């Protein structure tokens, strides 16, 4: 069975107040084209479809367009979607039952009451059944009643483990899990990017151990924006389809294509690259270098500029003329570096005598003479003694 | 300070609401709700509880009274918080109107006076802090370490007021810092320098006074050359700062002048003294002459006296002559007298000797007699005593022997006893062993029986084990059988399927092949010509009518299709065959296994229907029993061994034991014989003894010995006494003879000496002894008289000489008059005294001037030192107290600036992140400080991009919020790090996030979250909806007609708690 794994679309997101609608539409278009070409048997979207809990009208339009384009491909490719931490469960759930009839399955909440189970979609291939478990972003609070502990707070790890344990997973068949959590493999955390906004809670980490999901044949993860494996080759984050921050400059964005083999045999993986237009990158150099480097194609890119010149007159305005999409401008030259150092390097504690020496020097422009120093030392000692008596 | 619990009664929009903050011990939490719901009121309540003011200062206590409250409900806030690990509670009421129930009817009426504000502070030990409102407020302030102003700048950033922190003046900042950072040390330093500096100044002044005083003591001589300048303007004050050298020089000159004057006076005095000397000399000379004349007169008088004394001198001369004569006779007189004395002495000695001899004769005779007696007695008694004694001694040793024998008998008796006991022991042991033997034999028999039984039982072991295995195998078979059944089923199904398919394919093929054939036939048919042989059957006649059946050849079926169908059919057939084969095989296996199974079952259990599992269990039980029996078998074996061993050893030992007994009996008899012998010996010896006991024998011997000794001693003693006496007597006799001879000699000599004397007497001219004796003079007397004479003669000579001398001296002279000299001398004396007085005065001046000069010079020297010191101190003083031109920064303020800079550095760490390194805060440089008022802690903004400094007021709204937040965090950091007593564990931020863009807000939240990780608590009021999703712990405030209410929404609650 061939699967496409994408996640963290963040439709509607803005980058430093630039609207990314066009870029996102372009990337989603590429995904559709690839689907037409490679003909996957299923499309997995592992969460964070929208960027905000209340997405803009435009965002809805875009996602709607995407699903329509996908639906044009025949035979129809089933689309499995879970809600991420940025999605609002109720909104995403709208019309989900109608959508199911057209093979678009959306899971927005984990099981919360007795009798409820993780949403499972069963597809078939030549080797038999493939069971897809759709586990949307879960907070321990959602499942507290179900797990049954009244007083204690459960951790994320505990909650996910329990949820998975109570499912009747047929080990002889192939099982695939979609999840949207912060996974940790043997204590090793995934690499994060600046664009992730972590959830803040009072006490308690939100990390979940990959040990709980190792029984699956493939785990399609979302939440982390950089594509990576978590310990095992079959537990992966697909990453965002587009670069959402300057820190993702070097990431290779793409669709994860997985060919699921027979039970027991390994899967094959391929990353189909997605080209984002415009690209997001950072550049650094003197004003002259930056002006020289500006040539036609890449000039439209979103750039984060670091100037190394010493103080160019009207730097910002000049750069804005050349580069239309500037994200931010930093200045990193001798002066600023010195200034920043000054800010940091003040930690050493000074003795009163040292402080006085500095003070004297500053006030008189000459250092303290020997006699003066002698007198000061005496006075300092006396004062310290007097202070102790107080 | 961490809030634990707050209860608001009739406060703001809360009628009665308690909020428990223990759910949020640390971290970030959000207070959210609609506009006007009562979010800021909570912060107000906290600030009010602590300080009696509200957070924004926009509403004061009076305004806090709730509209919703009933008249009998008093506005009150109860706040419990944790500080430095201890729990405190404050209950505070603002000023509010008082109500009381109306006397008639319902309702309340308002009283004229208002309820005064009250406050209670309950300490951790439960006691209430005593005192009035003001004192309690002061205590609270002291506890928290900040007053209301400072608290609202550092810990509680109120709505719209956060700019306060940024825009505060230096003075206000200094006040806050003074509480938080201890800069007392620097204040003390400044004090000390000031005092030292003042001291130095004083010292200089005193020094000046000293100089002035010293120099005022200087006196000038009369008509001094320096009088004018000394009393002139320059030095009239006796001090000069600038021209100290000139002054000193002048003083020096004055001293010199005085000294010189003194010298002058001195030389005058000397002159007068010389004159006086001369006068004196002359006076002396005159006096001498006068004296000489006097003396001459006197000497002449003396001479006359001496002449009168000459007669007496002659008498003496006479006496001397007589004496000399008598001296010659003296010697002979003496000799005579000596001899007479000696003669008399010897005569008396002779008499004495005679008397003694007469006395001692008698005694001698007595002693002789006694001696003789003793000798006789001794001869008689001595010998018999001695013989008896030796006899006894011979028999002496027998006593010892008797004792020995007694001892031996005793020992022998003891040995016999031991032997007896030994023998008895051996006999007992033998009897014992015999008894045991019988018992053990019996036991051995028993045990052997048991062993036999067990081995019989064990024979069965192998059988049972075998059975168990068989059962196990059987169960296995059963399982396999199941599996095979399943497989068979599957295979059958598969086969059925395959069959079906094959059929289908066959049909298909058939159809197609028919069609094909038909087609072929049709083709063939077409090609057939009459007369041509049919390729099929060879016939040459063809009647086309045969084939017109109207079979419609439907689709043209070509060879390909046929082939394809054939292949399919073949495939299907193959599959079916395969399936068949498989199925058959499985079936066979199944049969075989089933047979095996039945066989085994039959073998094990026969025809009975049994539960195999039950059987298995039974067999297992049997096996267990078997094990047990095995163990028993082993124990029994061990016992058998033991018994057998014992029995063998017994037999051996018995023989040995009997031997031993025999030996013992023999020994016993031997010993008894020996004893009898000893007894016999004893009796015989006893017979031989002279005395019954040793003691008596010894006594007798002693007695004999003593008698003998007595005799011997008596004899010796008397002998000694007698002989001594005799010796003495002989001696005396000899002496007597000698003395007689001496007396005779001496008589002759006496006579001779008498004669000599008489002759001499005559020669000297004396008639008799008396005359002689009268004239005799002692040597001394003689000398005395001689001396008198010589003295007298000398005097006479001298006097004559003196007179002669004086006569010579005074020849031609006369006595003189001395009066005039005396007068002269007196006048000179008066002059001298006068001069001396002057001299003393000047001496006094000189010393004082010198003194003053010395003091003055020293003081001036000191002054140089002091001035140097003073300058140094002045510089320090100016520097420390900010009195340098253009730099009005005291040391204390400088240190505060350092603290401030540190705070800013901490603030900048966050601000740089939040502003994405666009700008940062800085403390205004010293050069740019104003000159007026308290300065030093002003704040500026520095833009990294443009390298420009601008005032803090130029920041935009959002930027100002970021800057104030960073400042507040920086201050909180510093407060935490320094050792101040202020614990700032909580921070509240009221709005401000709305003015930030998404990314900036995320950055700010991130920073606040970092900061609150750990022990700090940060509470935010915001209406921004994104924050609601981002922050897990929320305090939701809702307001309805019954006032405002709160509820907590935490991560852990699935269902929100109902209102």
Interface residues (C-beta under 8 A of the other chain):
Chain A: X14 X16 X17 X52 X53 X54 X112 X139 X140 X141 X142 X143 X144 X145 X153 X154 X197 X199 X200 X201 X202 X203 X204 X311 X315 X316 X328 X329 X330 X331 X335 X336 X339 X340 X343 X344 X346 X350 X352 X355 X356 X359 X360 X362 X363 X364 X369 X371 X372 X375 X376 X379 X380 X382 X383 X384 X386 X387 X390
Chain B: X24 X26 X27 X28 X29 X184 X185 X186 X188 X189 X192 X193 X196 X869 X872 X873 X875 X876 X879 X884 X887 X889 X891 X894 X895 X898 X901 X902 X905 X908 X909 X912 X916 X917 X920 X926 X942 X944 X945 X946 X947 X997 X998 X999 X1002 X1005 X1009 X1025 X1026 X1029 X1030 X1031 X1032 X1033 X1050 X1051 X1052 X1053 X1054 X1055
